[in-house]
Structure formats: C-alpha cells, structure tokens
Amino acid sequence: MVATLFIILVLGLVFTVPIALSLALASGVYLLLYMSHIPEPLAMLAQPFITSADSFALMAVPFFMLAGTLMAKGGIAKKLINVADAVAGPVFGGLGVSTVVACMFFAAISGSGPATVAAIGSIMIPAMNDRGYDESFSAALTATAGGIGVIIPPSIPMIVYGAIMGVSVSKIFLAGFLPGILVGLGLIIVTYIISKKRGYKGIPRGGGLLWVLKVIWDAKFAIIMPVIILGGIYGGIFTPTEAAAVATVYALIIGIFVYKTLTFKRIVECLTEASVLSAIVMVLLGGALTFGRLLTLQRVPDLLASAMLSFTSNPIVILLLINLLLLITGCFIDTISNVILLAPLLVPIVVKVGVDPVHFGVVMVVNLAIGFISPPLGMNLFVASGITGVAFEDIVKSILPFFLITVVSLLIITYVPSVSLFLPKLLGY
C-alpha cells in the first residue's frame, strides 16, 4: 500500500509532472484502491486543498511574497545596495562583499531565495562585471548569497515548517538569525580571499565617514523596514502573519509616496507575480497534506524512525545521515516541497535522540538553502543565469568554493545547537 504511494509519486517526478499534481495523483490512486469502502474517498483529497489555505500562519506566505516583489520594483533593494557599497568601500572584493550584505538585508524582508537573487542580482551582477569581476563568479556569488533569503527571518520555508510541525514561527524565526549571519560571514571570507587573489577591487568611497552616514541616512526608509517587521514580532506588537501584512503596506507606502517608483502598472505586476507564486505553494501544500496523512495512517514515520534508530542511536551519525539525505533531495525537489514531505518523517526521529525541533528546523532550512545552488534543480542558479546570460554550466563551475563554505557552516549549525538556540533562550522563548 505504501509502495503504491511512492511508486506513483516517483513516476510522476520522472515524467516531469509538477510535484503538486504528482502528490495529488498518488494520493488519489491510493484512496480509490484502498479506501473505496468509505463514502466518497476522494473527498479526503479535495478537503486539504481548502483547509490548507485556511491557516492564519500560512497567510504570511502571500504577504511576504508580495512585500518582496514590491521592494524589488519599488527601489528599496537599490537603497540597501547603496548602503552595502558605502560600508564595504574599496577593500578587495568590495562589490562582492556588498552583494552578500545586501542579500542579508533583503533576506530580512522578503523570506525568499530566488526573490533575493532577482532583486539584488539584477543590480549588483552588472556592477561587478563592470569592475572586472568574472561573470560566472559574480553570478555564482549572488546565487549562493540569495540562499540566505530563507535562513534569516522572515523565512517562507520556516513558516511552512512551523505550521506543519506545530512549532512557534516566532521562535524558529529567532533561531535563524545567527545561522544566517554565520553563512553570510563565510561567504564574505571566501569572496575576499578569491578577490584578493584575482585582483578584484571595490569601488572607492565618495567620501569619509560623514559620506557613509549620509548614504545610510538616504536609505533610512529601506533600513527601518526589517526593524519594523522583526521588532514588531519580538516586541509582541504583532504576529508573523500580521508582520507580513505590515511589510506589504509599508512597501506600498514607501514605493508610492517616498521613492515614487511604484506605478499602477508595476503594482499590478507585483500582485500578479505574488498571486501566482502563492497559488503554487497552496496547491502544493494541499496535495502534500493528503499524502502525509496517508503515510501517517500507515505508520510510515514511526517505522522509518524505528529503522534508523535500530541502525544507530548516535545523534551525530543520525544528523549526518539526515543532512546527506536533505542535500540529495535538495538537488531534485524545491525547498517548500522538501519541508512538507520530509519534516513529518524526520522530526520524530531527531526528537527521539534529543534534538530540539526548532534547532532541527533551522538545520533543515539551511540544508535546503544549499539546494538553491545544487544542480540539476538549483533554482537560484537559473535565476542568476537568466539575469546575466552566463551559461548554467559556467555558473556551476564557479559555485564550488561557495558551496563548500556553506556546507562547513551547515555542519557548525548542525553540531553546535547553541548557534540556533542561543537567541531564543536569551529572550525566553
């Protein structure tokens, strides 16, 4: 019975059927074959497509997606890049370092990896190329730094993980801060080393400290946005979902009345883009919920946990095996799909060996962020390729040093739980 589910799912993926439809198809065939004794078995498939959208926590997904598109088209991303440039200055790899810093800032608003690459890359990659950076290096760096978009809160995969596993979204958001900064620092170090070796120099500053402060002040409305969102959440003023709505309204107000870059046409484009992306996530979630319920009925999570624990009860080995599994699945399945499919199977295993589910949620998201730069899926690689026109294969060749430092960061995050749990414990979560 369980084999039926997985065989149909795998066949669907092999024949490039969208994963949402593959999940629904596998669940539907299972219900017709093995649940025909109950009235209207397909109602069990249809119901989750409605109930999945009826979630207060998941309402944050479309709002953060809309906020990200509004920022990209409203000039906020450009202001953040100006600040990063001013701070990095003329050091070796200054523009590359600026790209990483700008991605970290944008991550604290958008919650999306590809959105971060598109918003920051469209400005920074041409600028790096003009300064003599190798095109494939620029694209690879931006694609990797864009993955921080799902680690530093707010993070759409973290919202999905929290909703599915019953974990506090605010707590897992807080747990993502230091890991995101750790990944960013690793990328900055590698960028500096490579840039110094190749002679990539930064942009000379337009002035001294006062000039830098002036650039920061000019970007004050962009900088204050993550402060409002995250400060509001942890100050108890509003929930993550309400914060997403506040971010959307703020982006609209700043884009229309302050920077005056958001026209009616651009707003319609943002609404359309965010609606399509949100619909994809909700349909995917509906199919995955039915699939997950059927696995639970067959006790697959318990059986998988027992099988793995019978092999070893050492948490170090178990986490290593899970990391390898997630790195492999991240090459073929997108981030949100991985969270929906694997979190219910893996969380019971790690909990039994004493791993905090919040810590594991961060580990899982960092793993899957690496999937953004892992071919053949490598969504961030495709976005960077589309922006630059550089061949996908050339970007892959340049990605190796960034991939390795990100994996090193992942291992630190995995085996030093305090990197994730320090801030939640400090603030009493």
Protein Blocks (a to p, Z undefined) as FASTA:
>chain_A
ZZmmmmmmmmmmmnopafklmmmmmmmmmmmmmmmmpghkllmmmmmmmmmmmcfklmmm
mmmmmmmmmmmmnommmmmmmmmmmmnmmaehklmmmmmmmmmmmmmmnopaklmmmmmm
mmmmmmmmmnopafklmmmmmmmmmmmmmmmccdfklmmmmmmnopafklmmmmmmmmmm
mmmmmmmmmmmmmmmmnopacdddfbdfklmmmmmmmmmmmmmmmmmmmmmmmnomacfk
lmmmmmmmmmmmmmmmmnopacfklmmmmmmmmmmmmmmmmmmmmmmmmmmmmmmmnomm
mmmmmmmmmmpccfklmmmmmmmmmmmmmmmpcfklmmmmmmmmmmmmmmmnopafklmm
mmmmmmmmmmmmccfklmmlmmmmmmnopafklmmmmmmmmmmmmmmmmmmmmmmmklmm
mmmmmnoZZ
